[in-house]
Amino acid sequence: MWKNQVDDRYLLPFEGIGSGLLSCLFLRFGFLFGGFILGAVISLHLWLFRGVRSQFRLLGFTLTCTAAFVLAFFATGFSPFRPGIINLSGDSSGAIDSSPFLVGGFLGAATVCAGIYFFLASSKRRSVFLLKATCISAASGFLGVLGWAVGERLADAKLLSGAGSGLGLYTLLLIWQTGTTPLLGILLPLQEASVAAPIEMGPSSVALQAKKRGPAVSAGAVIFLVLVVSVIAWFIARQVQGERLARRRLAAEQAAERRLAAERPTSQYLPEIVELPIEQVLFLKPIAGHPCGHSGKRRELNFIGYTAGYKRSETASDDEVPLVDVNVRLYPNSDWAVYATKQGFDPSLEADNPSAVTTVTKFGNKVIMNTVMRDPKGGGDLFFYWASRNRFVFVRFADIEQDEFLRQYLLLYPSDL
């Protein structure tokens, strides 16, 4: 009886390609399949060629790969490390920077390496294992950059028409798994097989039998599995919560659409809108020291719109974002002006956050204040609007609210709310 070593790791590159293709195929059925398939493919290899029969170890490693994909996804999205030198996505306007995928690819591979250590091939030489795992993770990080960039380049070149905006994710899965899977083989020792020569048979008739050995289940492996399951459970709970929130938002938007459709005034027998000179509709002189930078009017299907943008100062460029925008619409009758106040700024956004739309009193007039685009810390746009006879008045503040604008336009157009 003696020992021989059999190298089955030559199969890993082919399994990496197969895992990448299957991950792309099954990704449409769920985000977690992006990592689950890789773990299942490698576990199947260990079951077939290394005789690993421990359900705990195989399942633990498969779940580790699943959690690795989740961690890599969030690490990429929140990574502050974005060196321009490794952004290989190109300079097209719609290209997504590939540099954050270095962090995601590294963390994903490091998590898989940890799964190998705890469930498959724990080594007494931990420093050597850690060095190998670090090098593999670093190489996998660059594979992540390359995988995403290839998809962005193909999308920019329009070589795969109809592939959609998810092309980068598919090329990422395919290239990362194809390259990382054979690298993981470095952490797997050569398979040991026992070769016995029976007395009645010569050396040429030896029989090869695989040993079904593996590391015993340790407390560290159990703790690591608990952490892995916690990550997956957190992600699933987050997805379920997101789906519920999306359904509630959709229901609110549909209810708002039905309400607006029911309250829409009739379009029949409407009087002709009398077009007025712009200076009779808007204040073209400075208000509170802010000069009018641009103004204009346009005719739409059922109203004539007049707009004016007020600059921050006399020296401000006309190309700068106005400090205040005022829009006055002339409708055929008052019903349409009131209906415009119900449409607001964006019905879908307001349906998601109905508390953002409130009625306030300004200079003895009731007006609608809309904070749907205003950040709680003070940034973003703030809107006020109201109806005055057949006029709809809309005021947008890009910065601090300046009541003088509201006072001037309320004097000209008292609110009918």
C-alpha positions as CSV (number, residue, x, y, z in Angstrom):
1,M,0.0,0.0,0.0
2,W,1.4,3.4,-0.9
3,K,0.1,6.9,-1.7
4,N,-0.2,8.5,-5.1
5,Q,-1.3,12.1,-6.0
6,V,-3.9,12.7,-8.6
7,D,-4.4,16.3,-9.9
8,D,-8.0,16.9,-10.8
9,R,-7.6,20.7,-10.8
10,Y,-7.2,20.8,-14.6
11,L,-11.0,20.6,-14.7
12,L,-11.5,23.9,-12.8
13,P,-11.0,26.3,-15.8
14,F,-13.8,24.4,-17.7
15,E,-16.0,24.4,-14.6
16,G,-15.4,28.2,-14.3
17,I,-16.6,28.8,-17.8
18,G,-19.7,26.6,-17.2
19,S,-20.4,28.3,-13.9
20,G,-20.2,31.7,-15.5
21,L,-22.6,30.7,-18.3
22,L,-25.0,29.1,-15.9
23,S,-24.9,32.1,-13.5
24,C,-25.8,34.4,-16.4
25,L,-28.6,32.1,-17.4
26,F,-30.1,31.8,-13.9
27,L,-29.6,35.3,-12.8
28,R,-33.0,36.3,-14.2
29,F,-34.6,34.0,-11.6
30,G,-32.9,35.7,-8.7
31,F,-29.9,37.8,-7.7
32,L,-28.5,35.2,-5.4
33,F,-27.9,32.7,-8.2
34,G,-24.9,34.8,-9.3
35,G,-22.9,33.2,-6.4
36,F,-24.9,30.1,-5.7
37,I,-24.1,28.5,-9.0
38,L,-20.3,28.9,-8.5
39,G,-20.5,27.2,-5.1
40,A,-22.7,24.4,-6.4
41,V,-20.4,23.7,-9.4
42,I,-17.2,23.5,-7.2
43,S,-19.1,21.4,-4.6
44,L,-20.2,19.0,-7.3
45,H,-16.6,18.7,-8.4
46,L,-15.5,17.8,-4.9
47,W,-18.3,15.3,-4.6
48,L,-17.5,13.6,-7.9
49,F,-13.7,13.7,-7.9
50,R,-12.7,13.9,-4.3
51,G,-15.3,11.9,-2.6
52,V,-16.4,14.6,-0.3
53,R,-19.7,13.5,1.2
54,S,-20.1,15.9,4.1
55,Q,-23.3,17.8,3.6
56,F,-22.3,20.4,6.1
57,R,-19.1,21.2,4.3
58,L,-20.6,21.2,0.8
59,L,-23.6,23.3,1.8
60,G,-21.5,25.6,3.8
61,F,-19.2,26.3,0.9
62,T,-22.1,26.8,-1.5
63,L,-23.7,29.3,0.9
64,T,-20.3,31.1,1.3
65,C,-20.1,31.7,-2.5
66,T,-23.7,33.0,-2.4
67,A,-22.8,35.4,0.4
68,A,-19.6,36.4,-1.4
69,F,-21.7,37.6,-4.4
70,V,-23.9,39.7,-2.1
71,L,-20.9,41.2,-0.2
72,A,-19.1,42.0,-3.5
73,F,-22.2,43.7,-4.9
74,F,-22.5,46.1,-1.9
75,A,-18.7,46.6,-1.6
76,T,-18.6,47.7,-5.2
77,G,-21.6,50.1,-4.8
78,F,-20.3,51.8,-1.6
79,S,-16.5,51.7,-2.3
80,P,-14.8,55.1,-2.0
81,F,-11.8,53.6,-3.8
82,R,-12.1,54.7,-7.4
83,P,-8.7,55.3,-9.0
84,G,-9.1,56.6,-12.5
85,I,-6.1,54.6,-13.8
86,I,-8.0,51.4,-13.6
87,N,-11.2,52.7,-15.0
88,L,-11.3,50.6,-18.2
89,S,-14.9,51.4,-19.2
90,G,-14.1,54.1,-21.6
91,D,-15.1,57.7,-21.7
92,S,-18.6,57.5,-23.2
93,S,-21.3,59.5,-21.4
94,G,-23.2,56.4,-20.3
95,A,-20.3,54.2,-19.2
96,I,-20.1,53.2,-15.6
97,D,-16.7,53.4,-13.9
98,S,-15.2,50.0,-13.6
99,S,-12.6,50.9,-10.9
100,P,-14.9,50.1,-7.9
101,F,-15.2,46.5,-9.1
102,L,-11.6,46.0,-7.9
103,V,-12.9,46.2,-4.3
104,G,-15.9,44.0,-5.1
105,G,-13.9,41.4,-6.9
106,F,-11.3,41.3,-4.1
107,L,-13.8,40.9,-1.3
108,G,-15.8,38.3,-3.2
109,A,-12.8,36.1,-3.8
110,A,-11.5,36.7,-0.2
111,T,-14.9,35.4,1.1
112,V,-14.7,32.3,-1.1
113,C,-11.2,31.7,0.1
114,A,-12.4,31.8,3.6
115,G,-15.0,29.3,2.7
116,I,-12.4,27.0,1.4
117,Y,-10.4,27.3,4.6
118,F,-13.3,26.6,6.9
119,F,-15.1,23.9,5.0
120,L,-12.7,22.3,2.5
121,A,-9.0,22.6,3.0
122,S,-8.0,24.1,6.4
123,S,-4.2,24.3,6.5
124,K,-1.9,24.1,9.4
125,R,0.3,26.6,7.6
126,R,-2.1,29.5,8.0
127,S,0.4,32.1,6.9
128,V,1.0,30.3,3.6
129,F,-2.7,29.9,3.1
130,L,-3.3,33.6,3.9
131,L,-0.6,34.7,1.4
132,K,-2.1,32.5,-1.4
133,A,-5.6,33.7,-0.6
134,T,-4.5,37.4,-0.7
135,C,-2.8,37.0,-4.1
136,I,-5.8,35.1,-5.5
137,S,-8.2,37.9,-4.2
138,A,-6.0,40.6,-5.7
139,A,-6.0,38.9,-9.1
140,S,-9.8,38.4,-8.8
141,G,-10.2,42.1,-8.1
142,F,-8.6,43.0,-11.4
143,L,-10.8,40.3,-13.1
144,G,-13.8,42.2,-11.7
145,V,-12.5,45.5,-13.2
146,L,-11.9,43.7,-16.5
147,G,-15.2,41.8,-16.5
148,W,-17.3,45.0,-16.1
149,A,-15.2,47.0,-18.5
150,V,-15.7,44.5,-21.3
151,G,-19.4,44.7,-21.0
152,E,-19.3,48.5,-21.0
153,R,-17.1,48.5,-24.1
154,L,-19.3,46.0,-25.9
155,A,-22.4,48.1,-25.0
156,D,-20.7,51.3,-26.2
157,A,-19.7,49.6,-29.5
158,K,-23.2,48.1,-29.9
159,L,-21.7,44.8,-30.9
160,L,-24.4,42.9,-29.1
161,S,-27.7,44.6,-30.0
162,G,-30.6,43.9,-27.7
163,A,-28.3,42.8,-24.8
164,G,-29.7,45.6,-22.6
165,S,-28.1,47.6,-19.8
166,G,-27.2,44.5,-17.9
167,L,-24.5,43.5,-20.3
168,G,-21.7,44.5,-17.9
169,L,-23.1,42.3,-15.2
170,Y,-23.1,39.2,-17.5
171,T,-19.6,39.8,-18.7
172,L,-18.5,40.4,-15.1
173,L,-19.9,37.0,-14.0
174,L,-18.5,35.2,-17.0
175,I,-14.9,36.6,-16.8
176,W,-14.7,36.7,-13.0
177,Q,-15.8,33.1,-12.5
178,T,-13.8,31.8,-15.4
179,G,-10.6,33.4,-14.1
180,T,-11.2,32.9,-10.4
181,T,-12.3,29.3,-10.3
182,P,-8.9,27.9,-11.5
183,L,-7.1,30.2,-9.1
184,L,-9.0,28.8,-6.2
185,G,-7.5,25.4,-7.1
186,I,-4.2,26.7,-5.7
187,L,-5.8,26.4,-2.3
188,L,-6.9,22.9,-2.8
189,P,-4.2,20.3,-2.2
190,L,-3.6,17.5,-4.7
191,Q,-5.9,14.6,-4.3
192,E,-4.4,11.7,-2.4
193,A,-5.3,8.2,-3.5
194,S,-4.3,4.8,-2.0
195,V,-2.8,2.3,-4.4
196,A,-2.6,-1.3,-3.2
197,A,-0.8,-4.2,-4.9
198,P,-2.5,-7.6,-4.1
199,I,-0.1,-10.5,-3.5
200,E,-1.6,-12.6,-6.4
201,M,-1.3,-9.7,-8.8
202,G,1.7,-7.8,-10.1
203,P,2.4,-4.1,-9.9
204,S,0.7,-3.6,-13.3
205,S,-2.7,-4.6,-11.8
206,V,-2.9,-2.1,-9.0
207,A,-6.3,-0.6,-8.1
208,L,-6.9,3.1,-7.3
209,Q,-9.3,4.0,-4.6
210,A,-10.0,7.6,-3.5
211,K,-10.0,8.4,0.2
212,K,-13.0,10.3,1.5
213,R,-11.3,12.4,4.0
214,G,-11.7,16.0,4.9
215,P,-11.3,18.5,7.8
216,A,-13.4,17.8,10.8
217,V,-16.2,20.3,11.6
218,S,-14.7,22.9,13.9
219,A,-16.3,25.6,16.0
220,G,-14.8,28.2,13.7
221,A,-16.5,26.6,10.7
222,V,-19.8,26.7,12.5
223,I,-19.4,30.4,13.5
224,F,-18.4,31.2,10.0
225,L,-21.5,29.5,8.6
226,V,-23.7,31.4,11.0
227,L,-22.2,34.7,9.6
228,V,-22.7,33.5,6.0
229,V,-26.3,32.6,6.6
230,S,-26.9,35.9,8.4
231,V,-25.6,37.8,5.4
232,I,-27.9,35.9,3.0
233,A,-30.9,36.2,5.4
234,W,-30.3,40.0,5.7
235,F,-30.2,40.3,1.9
236,I,-33.3,38.2,1.4
237,A,-35.2,40.3,4.1
238,R,-34.0,43.5,2.4
239,Q,-35.2,42.2,-1.0
240,V,-38.6,41.2,0.4
241,Q,-38.9,44.6,2.1
242,G,-38.0,46.4,-1.1
243,E,-40.5,44.4,-3.1
244,R,-43.3,45.3,-0.6
245,L,-42.3,48.9,-0.8
246,A,-42.3,48.8,-4.6
247,R,-45.8,47.3,-4.6
248,R,-47.1,49.9,-2.2
249,R,-45.5,52.7,-4.3
250,L,-47.0,51.2,-7.5
251,A,-50.5,51.0,-5.8
252,A,-50.2,54.6,-4.6
253,E,-49.1,55.8,-8.1
254,Q,-52.0,53.9,-9.7
255,A,-54.5,55.4,-7.2
256,A,-53.1,58.9,-7.9
257,E,-53.5,58.3,-11.6
258,R,-57.1,57.2,-11.3
259,R,-57.9,60.1,-9.0
260,L,-56.4,62.6,-11.5
261,A,-58.2,60.9,-14.4
262,A,-61.5,61.2,-12.6
263,E,-61.0,64.8,-11.7
264,R,-59.8,65.9,-15.1
265,P,-62.0,68.8,-16.5
266,T,-63.7,68.5,-19.8
267,S,-61.9,69.5,-22.9
268,Q,-65.0,70.3,-24.9
269,Y,-66.4,73.7,-25.6
270,L,-63.4,75.5,-24.1
271,P,-63.0,79.3,-24.8
272,E,-60.0,80.4,-26.8
273,I,-57.0,81.4,-24.6
274,V,-56.1,85.1,-25.1
275,E,-52.3,85.3,-25.6
276,L,-50.8,88.3,-23.6
277,P,-47.5,90.1,-23.9
278,I,-45.0,88.5,-21.6
279,E,-44.5,91.8,-19.7
280,Q,-48.2,91.7,-18.7
281,V,-47.8,88.2,-17.2
282,L,-44.4,88.2,-15.5
283,F,-42.3,90.6,-13.4
284,L,-39.3,91.3,-15.7
285,K,-37.7,93.8,-13.3
286,P,-35.5,92.7,-10.4
287,I,-37.1,91.2,-7.3
288,A,-35.3,91.5,-4.0
289,G,-32.1,92.4,-5.9
290,H,-32.3,89.4,-8.2
291,P,-32.6,90.4,-11.9
292,C,-34.5,88.5,-14.5
293,G,-32.0,86.6,-16.5
294,H,-34.2,85.0,-19.1
295,S,-37.9,84.8,-20.0
296,G,-40.1,83.2,-22.6
297,K,-43.5,81.8,-23.5
298,R,-44.8,78.7,-25.3
299,R,-48.1,77.4,-26.4
300,E,-49.1,73.9,-25.3
301,L,-52.2,71.9,-26.1
302,N,-54.5,73.5,-23.5
303,F,-52.4,76.3,-22.0
304,I,-49.9,79.1,-22.8
305,G,-46.9,79.0,-20.5
306,Y,-44.8,82.0,-19.5
307,T,-41.5,81.4,-17.7
308,A,-38.9,83.7,-16.0
309,G,-35.6,82.8,-14.4
310,Y,-34.1,85.2,-11.8
311,K,-30.3,85.3,-11.4
312,R,-28.4,85.4,-8.1
313,S,-26.8,88.7,-9.0
314,E,-26.2,91.2,-11.8
315,T,-22.9,89.6,-12.5
316,A,-24.2,86.0,-12.7
317,S,-24.0,84.4,-16.1
318,D,-27.3,83.7,-17.9
319,D,-26.1,80.0,-18.2
320,E,-26.1,79.5,-14.4
321,V,-29.0,77.7,-12.8
322,P,-31.5,80.4,-11.8
323,L,-32.0,81.1,-8.1
324,V,-35.8,81.3,-8.7
325,D,-37.9,80.1,-11.6
326,V,-41.5,81.4,-12.1
327,N,-44.0,79.7,-14.4
328,V,-47.4,81.2,-15.1
329,R,-49.8,79.2,-17.2
330,L,-52.9,80.7,-18.8
331,Y,-55.7,78.0,-19.1
332,P,-59.1,78.2,-20.9
333,N,-60.9,78.4,-17.5
334,S,-60.4,78.2,-13.7
335,D,-61.2,74.5,-13.6
336,W,-58.0,73.7,-15.6
337,A,-56.0,76.0,-13.4
338,V,-57.2,74.2,-10.2
339,Y,-56.6,70.9,-11.8
340,A,-52.9,71.9,-12.4
341,T,-52.5,72.3,-8.7
342,K,-53.7,68.7,-8.2
343,Q,-51.2,67.5,-10.8
344,G,-48.4,69.2,-8.8
345,F,-44.7,68.8,-9.7
346,D,-44.6,65.0,-10.2
347,P,-47.7,62.9,-9.3
348,S,-45.7,59.7,-9.0
349,L,-43.1,61.2,-6.6
350,E,-45.9,62.9,-4.6
351,A,-47.8,59.6,-4.4
352,D,-44.7,58.0,-2.8
353,N,-44.4,60.8,-0.3
354,P,-47.8,62.5,0.2
355,S,-46.7,64.3,3.4
356,A,-44.4,66.4,1.1
357,V,-47.4,68.3,-0.2
358,T,-49.0,70.7,2.3
359,T,-51.1,73.9,2.2
360,V,-49.5,76.9,3.9
361,T,-50.5,80.6,4.2
362,K,-48.4,83.3,2.6
363,F,-49.4,86.9,2.8
364,G,-53.0,86.0,3.6
365,N,-53.2,83.5,0.7
366,K,-53.3,79.8,0.8
367,V,-50.7,78.2,-1.4
368,I,-49.4,74.7,-1.9
369,M,-45.9,74.0,-0.7
370,N,-44.1,70.9,-2.2
371,T,-40.9,69.6,-0.6
372,V,-40.7,66.4,-2.6
373,M,-37.4,67.4,-4.1
374,R,-36.1,69.2,-1.0
375,D,-33.5,67.4,1.1
376,P,-34.3,67.4,4.9
377,K,-30.8,69.0,5.4
378,G,-31.8,72.0,3.2
379,G,-30.6,71.2,-0.3
380,G,-32.7,70.6,-3.4
381,D,-35.6,72.5,-4.9
382,L,-38.6,73.9,-3.0
383,F,-41.9,74.5,-4.9
384,F,-44.9,76.7,-4.3
385,Y,-47.9,76.9,-6.6
386,W,-51.5,78.0,-6.6
387,A,-54.5,78.8,-8.9
388,S,-55.7,82.3,-9.6
389,R,-58.8,82.5,-11.9
390,N,-57.6,80.8,-15.1
391,R,-53.9,81.2,-14.1
392,F,-51.7,78.6,-12.6
393,V,-48.6,80.0,-10.8
394,F,-45.6,77.9,-10.1
395,V,-42.5,79.2,-8.2
396,R,-39.3,77.1,-7.7
397,F,-36.6,78.1,-5.2
398,A,-33.2,76.5,-5.9
399,D,-31.9,77.7,-2.6
400,I,-33.3,79.5,0.4
401,E,-37.0,80.5,0.2
402,Q,-37.3,84.2,-0.6
403,D,-40.8,85.4,0.4
404,E,-40.5,88.6,-1.7
405,F,-41.1,86.6,-4.9
406,L,-44.2,85.0,-3.4
407,R,-45.5,88.4,-2.2
408,Q,-45.0,90.0,-5.6
409,Y,-46.8,87.3,-7.5
410,L,-49.5,86.9,-4.9
411,L,-50.3,90.6,-5.3
412,L,-50.6,90.1,-9.0
413,Y,-52.4,86.7,-8.8
414,P,-54.3,86.2,-5.5
415,S,-54.8,82.6,-4.7
416,D,-58.2,81.0,-5.2
417,L,-57.4,77.9,-3.0
